[in-house]
Amino acid sequence: MKVLITGGAGMIGFNIAKRYAAMKDCEVTVMDNLERSELLGHDVSSTRRYFNVDALEDMGVLVLQRDVSDPDSWYDLDEYDYIFHMAAQCGVPTSVVNPRRDFEVNTIGTFNMLEHARKSGSKVVYASTNKVYPIHDAWTLDGDMWRWENDEYHEHGFPVVDDIRGSRTPYGNSKYMGDLLCQEYHHMYGLQIGVFRMSCIYGPNQFSFEEQGWITWFAIANLKEMLINIYGDGYQVRDILWVEDVVDIYHQFMESSTEHGVWNLGGGENQVTLKQAMEIISRITGKEFVKVNYADWRPSDQKVYTTDIRPLRESFGWAPTVGIEEGIFRMISWVKGVLEVF
C-alpha cells in the first residue's frame, strides 16, 4: 500500500505518517514545503524546522520538500492508495494579512491534490475546519464560561450545516472552497473522500505558536515563563481532541466501505475554557503563568465552538478515548522532552 500525506511535517500529518510507517508493506511519502513558521511570522531555528522531518526520515518515510500549490510538485508523483491532505495555511490572522498566499495553499493546493487523486484513483481524507461556519453570535455568558444559546447545540455541539452563507475570514473561505471542491470531486468523478471539519487538535510533535495550536502554546509559555495573550475574557469554550484519536477516525474511514461523507470532528464532551486549560497546565507543571495579557476579541473569534460528533459515533462507532486531563498531561510530557527546541 502507498500513502501520501501532504503537510506531513505538521502535527497531524506527522502522527498519520507515524501510524502508517509502522504498518507492514506500507510505503509512506510526505510532502511539505516547511513554510508554516514564516507564514505565521516567526523565524525559527533549523533544529525546530526540521525536527519532525528528521524523525520521519528515521522511520523510513520519504519526505519531499514541495509546495502543494505548485502544479510542478505533482507531475512525477506515484499513484497512491490513500492521500491525507493536511497541507494548509493554518493561521486565521495570517489569512487576513496575506489572503493571496492563504488562497494559493488552501484552495489551489487542494485542487492540485484532487486532480492527482482523480488520475490515480486515490481515496482521500481532507482536513477541513470548523472555521467554514460563519458563526459570530448566538452565545451567552453563563457564569465563568460561554455557552450556546441553542439548547441542542449546548447539549450535543454544533452539527454539520450545508447552507452556511456569511462571512468567515479569508482562511475560512479558502478552506471552505477546498471543502466544496472535495465534495464536487466525489459527486462529479466518483472520488472516494471524507471531509472532516476539525476543531482544536493537540498532541505530540505540535510546534505551536500563539496563532495556531493554542493549548500546546500555553504549555510552552508556562514552562518557559513566556508571555501569553488572551484575546477576550478567557471564558471562551473549545472542545479539544487528542491527535491519535484523529488518526484513528481517519484510518477507520479509509479502511471502511464508506465512499464519501462530511463530518464535524472534535473533542465533543472534552470541553474546556481557556482559563480552565491554564489551571490544568499550572497544576500539572507546578508553575504559575507569570505573564498573561488580556486583549480585545479578534475578528470572527468564536466565544464557543463545540462539536456534534454523534454522526461519527453512529457511522463508525468512534469516540474520543483520551480525556482532557490525560491529554494535557501527555502533551506537557512531550513538550518537556523537547523544550530546548522551542
Phi, psi and omega in degrees: 000140179245132184233133173244134177235111174278148186064030188286352176270356173277175188297311182292313180301320179300315183288331171295312180300319179300317180297312186282331177295335180278353182275148179288140176058038179237120176263123184245129176239137177244136173241127181203135179269355175059031181259004186305313183301314181296318180299324179276359174090028184234139174259115186244164180289159176299324179300315179292316183301319187256009183302307181290325178299312180300318180294321178296315180295327176296334178273000181089013179277136174279122181249122178250120178274091184220159183258121183296336182280352179265116180303330180294342179291343190253344195294329185252013181284155176290173166274138185240145174289315181234138169236125173255111185264093181257346185298132181193151160280117196253002184258122177297310178301324179297322181295330179289322181281323186228068184294331180297311181293324176303313180294318181301311183288311191280326182260305180294320178300321178292320176300315179299319178298315182295323177297319178294318180297321180297317183286332183257356178071032182281149167270139193234141163247129177247124177275095174273200187208153174293347179288357172289342180271124180278070183262117182231359181202199180074035172236160175219146180279121182242090183069244183253027174203148175280153178219158173293140172288329178285117184297327178295316177296319182298323182280320190243346184096173185282131183272170170295129180235133182269318181271093186234060177285144178142181182271137185238339199096155178305321179299311179300322179291315182294322177289325178294322177297320175296320177303310181293322177300317179299317179296319180294321180293333171289309185292322183277319189246358180075018179296134177277116187208136173251126178256122182241113180273106196272148171259216186274110181256140180212163179155191183294152179069027175257108181264085193277157167233174177303324187285343185201133181083054194297320188288323174291322177300320177301318180295317178300312182297321179297311184291328182260005179056048180259161178290136167240144176255129173256115179268110188108211187254355181085358179266001179294147190248137174226150171258125187253144186229128179292136190299325181292334172291326175297311181300324179299312183288326174302312182295319179299318178297312182300323183275353184272173174274359179293127184266333184199149173183159174237121183228150165274137183230117178198191185282350179062249182286350179280075187251140184208144170275165178300318181293321177297319178298319177299319180295318179295316179299314180298320180295321182286319183277338186075017181235140174276154170286121187262344182224098180235124179242132177259130182231173182294156173303144177270160179303133176068016173298137177262125180286334174220135160216116174230154194251133171277103183260010180302320178299326177290323174299315184290321185279324188234354186068023184270146172203154176301139180253345183248119181281176186297307184298313180296317181296316179294322177299314179297318181297316179296321178300319178293314181302316180301323183289340182233023189301328181292343181282333183282000000 
